[in-house]
Amino acid sequence: MTKVSNSRLSLLGKRTHRSFLSRHWHKEALLVRGALAGFEGLFTREDLVTLAGRDDVESRLVVRTGRRYTLEHGPFRKAAFKSLPERDWTLLVQGVNLHSDAADALLRRFAFLPYARLDDLMVSYAVEGGGVGPHFDSYDVFLLQGFGRRRWRYGRQDDLTLRPGLPVKILRCFAPEHDAVLAPGDMLYLPPTYAHDGVAIDACTTYSIGFRAATHTELAQQFLDYLRDRVELPGRYADPDAKPTGEPARVGAAMRRDAVRTLAQVRWDPATVARFLGTMLSEPKANVYFDPPEAPMSRAAFAAAIRRQGLRLDRRTQWLYDDDAMYVNGEAWPWPSAARTALAALADARALPPSVAASLGVGVIKFLHEGYRDGFLHIG
């Protein structure tokens, strides 16, 4: 089975992926100078303002006045940015990888970690003094500097109490252990709950690669939602031996016992959990829409085209797998026995070369053609 390359080590300061995961991941912060040499970012201020004006893009605007913060959610009109002060504000644009191939490619440079954990790429544009205040995140994050400079103060902190009454989550007490100015191409990794505060020294962009990790409560709630559509228990409550009551408001013991017996019949096994997990993790975000081809090729023409040009997943497609199934954009599919290796390679590398596409059988071509017609994957 094809594995994602482990050779691009400059991203972690010439550390191997294994050593980074062993020493830093979920444990200690890491500052990498020149993680991406020559990197100035992928978006200009105007690019980000344009994205923030779209209703299918999540964006926020944070303005600081002294110790007071205001927060607005997009979409924003371009005219809104003309009335902003000269300093102390930040525009945050979420999920830019869904709208830019270059941003998606940047996100995939972190594929030494599972796609099931990789969430999205957020870009913040800040003018001098701009920032969102000292805070912490509940997930791992890499902060890659685009153009301009940003000062980061950060460190492990036990007291994570937040200041009350603010629209953004600001730490009440902030005691940083480290202080560093990041220039273009520098990167800071922070484990979950590390306190940090980034302030723009001059107009700058920061690229935040975030990793998702549901709380156990969220996982349980989503699993119960998943079971709701799959539980079928025969029968209905009945009380043929009912007696007159003088306490009509009381919930009777017989009804309680029946409810306990009925709900005790709800069962699940490891296979059910695995199927739930795969579909949940591959479910696209709510604002994701695919663009089917205007004049789709026939299946025969599609097969001939991918044998010449190969194919690639749409940047919005979530394709995961385990030993038992493939999970494509929230749906589970059984492995086709003859093409398991090829489809696993497609999920890992997010593309298939023509030489591999030429070996695919009729059934797999049919499956991929349906994905092409839905806009999930593309030729070339």
N, C-alpha and C positions, 0 to 999 in steps of 0.2 A: 504494500500500500504506500502511495506517495506521501512523504512527510514534508512539512513546511521547512524551508531552509533555515539553518541555524548559524549562517556564516556572517551575517551583518552585525558585527559586534560593536561598531562605533557608537551606536545608539545608547549603549550602556557604559560608555567609557572603556571599551575594550574588555569588559567583563563578559564572560560567557553567560548565556541565559541561565544555565544551571547555577552558577555562582551567585547571580543576582537573586534568583528565587530563594536560594538557600540562606543568603545573608540579609537581604533587604525586604523582599516581598512580605507584606503584612507585619514587618518587624521594625525596620529602621529607614529613615529618610535617606535619599541619595541625591546629591547634586552632581550633574554631569556637565562639564564645560565642553562646548563644541560637539554636543551629541549629534547634531546635524549641521556639519560645517557648511557655511554659506547660506543657510536657511533664513529667509527674510519673511516667510509666511506665504500663504496662498491667496489671501484676500486683501484688497485695499479697504479703506474706510468706506468708500462709495459702494463697494461690493456688499459689505455687511449691512449698510443702511438699506440697500435694495432688498436683500434677503429678509431683513426685519420688517419690511413692508408687506410681505406675503402672508396670507392667512393660513398657509400650510406649513409655516415655519414658526417654531416657538422662540420668542425673544423677550428680553427684559431690559429695562433701563433703570439703573440705580444712580441716584444723585445724592451726594453728601453735602450737607451744610452744617459745618461744625461737627457736633456729635449726633446730628439728626440725619436720618436717611429717608428718602422717598423711593418707592418702587412702582413702576408701571409695566404692564404687560402689552406686548404687541398684538396685532400688527401696528406699525407706526407710519404716519405720513412723513415724507421727507422734510416737510416744512417744520416738523416738530424739533428737528435737530438744529435748526437755525436760531431758535430761541433759547438754547441751552447756554449755561455759563461757559467761560473759557476753560475752566478747570473743574476737577472733582466729580466727574461723571463717567460711567461705564455702560457700554452696550454689550449684552451677552446674547449670542445667537446659538441656539442649541441644534444638534443634529445636522451640522453642515455636511457631513459625509453622505447624507441622503440626497443631496442636491448638487454634488460636485464629484466627478471622478477622481480629481487630484486629491480631494479631502478624503475620499474613501481609500485611496491608495496609501495615504499617510496613516490612516487608522489601521490598515492591514499590516503595517510594519511591526505592529505589536502582536502579531499572530503567533509568537512563541507562547502566548497564553490562549486558552480556549476561547473560541468565538462565543461560547455560551456565557462567558464572563464579560467579554468586550461589549461595551454599551454604545457609546457614541463619541463624536468629536464636537466639542463646543469651542467657539472662538469668542473671546472678549476683546473689544476695542475700548481703550481708555485714553482719555486726555490726561495731562499732567495732574497728579493728585488723585486720579480716579482709582477706585477699588470698591470692593463690597464689604470691607471691614474685616476684623479678625473673626474667624469662624473655624468650623471643622466640618469635614465631610464624613459620611458613614461608609465610604467606599474608597478603594485605591484610586489614585489619580496621578498621571504624568502631566506636568505643566511645561510645555515647550514654548520658548519665546520666539515670536515672529519679529517684525521690525520694532525698533525702539527698545527701551529698557524699562524693566520693572524691578522694584526692590521687594524681596520676599523676606519676611521674618517668620520663623516657624520653629516648632518643637513639640515634644511630647508634653501633654498637660493633663493632670488629673481632674481639675475643676473645669467642667464643661457647661457650667450654668450660663444661660443666655440672658441678655438684657431684656426685660419685659417691655411690651408696648411698641416694638419696632416691626416694620414690615419685612425686614430681613433678619436672619439669624446671626446676631452679633454676640460674641462672648462677653460676659460681664467682666471677667478678669482675664488678661492676656499676658503671659510671661514667656516670651520667645527665648529659645536657646541658641538660635542661629540667625544670622543676618547676611543676606547675599543679594547682589545686584545681578540680574540675568540679562545678558545681551543676546542678540539674534543667534539662534541655534543652540543656546544653552537649555538645559532641561532639569527640572526638579521632580523627583518622585516622592510622594507622600503616602504612607500607609493610612488606613482608616483611623479617624479620630485625632490625627495630628492637627494641632492648632496652627493656623497660618493666616497671614495677612499680606496681600500683594498690593502695592501702590505704584502707579505709573510715575516714573521719573520724567518721561516725556511721552508724547503720543505713541502708543504701542499696541500690539496685539499679542495675546497669549492663547495658545492652543491646548485645550484641556482634554486629555484622553481619559475617559472615565470608565469604570468597571462596575457592573451591577452585581448586587448581592441582596436578594430579598430577605426580609426578616422572617423568622420562623412563623410568626403570626400571618404575614402576608402569604407565605407559601401554603399554610393550612387553609386560609380563606379561599385562595384560588383553586386548591385541590377540591374543596367542598363544592365550589361552583362547577368544577369539571365533573364531579360525581353526580351532581343534581340532574344532569341531562342523561345519565347512564344508569341510574338506579331504577329498578322496576320491582316492586314488592307486591305480590298478589294479595287480594283480600281487602277488606274495609272494616273499620271498627263496628262492632255490633254488641248490643246488650239485650238479648232476648229474655233474660231472667231479671230485668230491672224491677225494682221495688219502689213504692212511693217514698219520696224524701221530704223531710221537713227543713232541709238546708239546700235549697236549689242553687245557691251561689257556690257551693263547695265542689271542687274538682275531685271526683270520687277515686278511691283506691283502685278499683277495677280498671278505670280508664288509664290511670298511671301505669299499672302493671302491663296493660296491653301496649301502651306506647313504648315501654322499656323493651318488651319482647320483640316488637316490630323493628325498632331501631337497631337492636342487637343483630338483626339479620343483614345490616349493611356491612359488606365485606370488601376488602381490596387486597391485592397481592402485589409483589414486586413488579410484575409486568404492567399492572395498571398504573403504578406510580411512575414507571419508566415512560410509558406512553404519555401520561400527563406532563411529565417534565419536558420531554422533547417538544410537544406541541406548544407548551407555555413559553419555552425559551426561544422558539423560532417564530412566535407570533409577532408580526410587524407592529410598530407603534401605530397609534390611532390615526396619526396624520399622514400615514404612508399610502400612496396610491400608485398603481402601476400603469404604464402607458403601453397598451397593446399596439402592435404594428397596424398602420392604417390599411395596408393591403397585404395581409399575411400570405406567405408562400404556402403552396401545397406541401403535404408531408414528403412527397418524393423530391420536390425541389429543395426543401429544407434539409433533407438527408444528404443530398448532393452538395449543398452549400457548406455544411459543417464538415464534410469530409475534405473539402478544399481549404476552408478557412478556420475551422475549429469553432468553439463557442465559449461564451463567458456568462457568468451570472450577472444579472442586473445589480447595481450597487445597493439597491434596497432589499434584495432577496436575502432571507435568512434560511440557510440550508445547513442543518445539523444531522447527526446520525448517531446511533449506538449499534450494538451487536445485532439488534432485532429489526430495526426499521430506520427509514430516512424521515426527516421532519422538514418540510418545506413550507415556509410561511404559515405555520400554525396547523398544518395537516400532516398526518402520519401516512407513510407509504411503505409497503413491504419491500424488502430488497429483491430485485430481480436477480436470480441466481447467477446468470451468465455475465452480469455487468457490475457486480458489486465493487470490484477494485476500481473500475473506471469512474463510477459515480461517487465513490468515496474520495477519489482524487479530485473530482470536480468540486466537491464540497470543501475540501481542504485548500486547494489552490485557487478556487473560484473561477477556473477556466480549464478547458480541455484542448490540447493541440489537435490538429487535423489527423495525425497518425493514430491517436487513440479514438477519436470520433469515427474514423473509418472502420473500426472493429465492432461498433455497436450493432446489436441485432434489431430486428423489426419492432419488437415489443418496447425496447428502450427508446428507440427513435420516436415511437408513438407517444410515449410519456414525455419526452423532451419537447416534442412538437407542440403538445398541449401547453407546456410551460412557456414556450416561445409565443404562442398565440395570446397567452395571458399577460405577456410582458415581463415574465419572471427571468428570462434569459435571452441572450442575443447572439447572433452570428458574428464570428470574428473575434 
